[in-house]
Amino acid sequence: MLEISERGREYQERLNAFMDEFVYPAEPVYAEQMAAAASPHTQPQILEDLKAEAKKQGLWNLFHPHPEWGPGLTNLEYAPLAEITGRSLEIAPEAINCNAPDTGNMEVFTVFGTDEHKEKYLGPLLEGEIASAFAMTEPAVASSDATNVEMSMERTDDGFVLNGRKWFASNAMHPNCRVLIVMGKTDPTAEVHRQQSMLVVPIDAAGVTVVRNLPVYGYADREGHAEIIFENVLVPFKDILKGEGEGFAISQARLGPGRIHHCMRAIGAAERALELMVKRAESRVTFGEKLSNRANIQDWIAESRIEIDQARLLTLHAAYMMDKYGNKVAKNEIAEIKVVAPTMALKVIDRAVQVHGGGGVTEDFPLARMWAHMRTLRLADGPDEVHKRSIARNEIRKYRG
Ligand SMILES: Cc1cc2nc3c(=O)[nH]c(=O)nc-3n(C[C@H](O)[C@H](O)[C@H](O)COP(=O)(O)OP(=O)(O)OC[C@H]3O[C@@H](n4cnc5c(N)ncnc54)[C@H](O)[C@@H]3O)c2cc1C
């Protein structure tokens, strides 16, 4: 059932070769270029070089399910590829144009965008020429319940007028970010899931102010997580996606595939952490014995292998369900892995940090940053508790009279 096709395996081989030849050797160069940059929100040349190489090799837009825009891989074929890129989280996903949130936004433009949106935004996004952000979460309300979102999108004779404040718009600090997909309320009096709409807003539209970046555990991520104020931003009627009242439905459609991609990358990050843990344990000696000979450390290594393999199977199963029955039917499986994969990765990374001793919490090794990133995945695209709520409700429904 979970067998990967020949085409999928061939892409794995090619992507692994690309990682070995180009991405891993680029990691120190990337670190050097980032350290030399005046701002953390920069686009280092090495990344552009990698993008050009990936494009040349046809390792580009691998996520895109529609054959006219990418290779048209199934979720089951794409899962191991996203996992491979998770081994070098800061570089590899963007190098092959498969980084969040651009992937989700590209899917939204593909399915719900007008011809003009496709020409102006989807085309350049697919080429990796521009970046985009998705602005739903608001500081003033508990946004894990998206019906709480308050931004007003008032209909006037000239278009919608936006007022409100968003935060955590990932990618909005990226120097190439040109466009925001914004969720707000066009009709606060409508049925609760029909109040929201999504509008396409250029980041340089009059009245849009990017106030600040929100660092994550002190790390200023290159793409940034921005707080943005919207003051009387006029958006033409033509820039609504799908129609008034469709915002909630679009956000559900958008987040399904995005969630599974995050989980696949989390598995790759855990694999990299396990590799680092084992190599370190093999190379360090205390009290006359290699760390790798200690029973507790072998236990951590074994537990990590078991937990990674469990999470991978669950993720592949979710991918299979999405391919076979669609994202809606697979929503329970997607919720399960969204809880399992980041928590698993955090456990493995934490053990790897411990085996590295003091070095593990520094930036001399990738583990500390990896941990900070993975910790955010227990919140981003829905906190664990919200996914568990859906899983539990589904389970309870089976037995409720
Ligand atoms: C690094 C990062 C990147 C992000 N990127 C984006 C982005 O690009 N665009 C965007 O719009 N948003 C983004 N987010 C925001 C993210 O989606 C929200 O933080 C998340 O949905 C939770 O909303 P909230 O922060 O308002 O928490 P709240 O809604 O205030 O919830 C707080 C906590 O309450 C608990 N909780 C909630 N519901 C329940 C329940 N039913 N039962 C029990 N406990 C519950 C959970 O523990 C939850 O963490 C990002 C967040 C982070 C950290």
The ligand as an ORCA input file, in Angstrom:
! r2SCAN-3c Opt
* xyz 0 1
  C       6.900     30.380     13.727
  C       5.457     30.565     13.457
  C       5.036     30.806     12.153
  C       3.687     31.066     11.887
  N       3.309     31.394     10.601
  C       2.048     31.822     10.379
  C       1.686     32.343      9.086
  O       2.484     32.343      8.142
  N       0.447     32.879      8.931
  C      -0.469     32.907      9.950
  O      -1.571     33.401      9.755
  N      -0.149     32.407     11.185
  C       1.089     31.872     11.422
  N       1.429     31.412     12.654
  C       0.470     31.498     13.748
  C      -0.081     30.170     14.205
  O      -0.868     29.577     13.215
  C      -0.873     30.469     15.513
  O       0.082     30.841     16.493
  C      -1.693     29.289     15.968
  O      -2.752     29.028     15.082
  C      -2.271     29.512     17.359
  O      -2.998     30.695     17.432
  P      -2.678     31.740     18.602
  O      -1.212     32.000     18.609
  O      -3.583     32.879     18.467
  O      -2.971     30.932     19.939
  P      -4.383     30.839     20.719
  O      -5.492     30.641     19.747
  O      -4.456     31.978     21.662
  O      -4.202     29.465     21.524
  C      -3.284     29.371     22.619
  C      -3.206     27.955     23.076
  O      -4.475     27.536     23.533
  C      -4.540     26.126     23.464
  N      -5.801     25.741     22.826
  C      -6.408     26.307     21.763
  N      -7.550     25.656     21.469
  C      -7.666     24.661     22.374
  C      -8.633     23.630     22.610
  N      -9.691     23.487     21.806
  N      -8.429     22.797     23.657
  C      -7.348     22.924     24.452
  N      -6.420     23.864     24.282
  C      -6.571     24.722     23.249
  C      -3.346     25.645     22.635
  O      -2.378     25.099     23.503
  C      -2.851     26.936     22.027
  O      -1.459     26.901     21.746
  C       2.756     31.061     12.950
  C       3.178     30.785     14.257
  C       4.494     30.533     14.518
  C       4.916     30.262     15.930
*
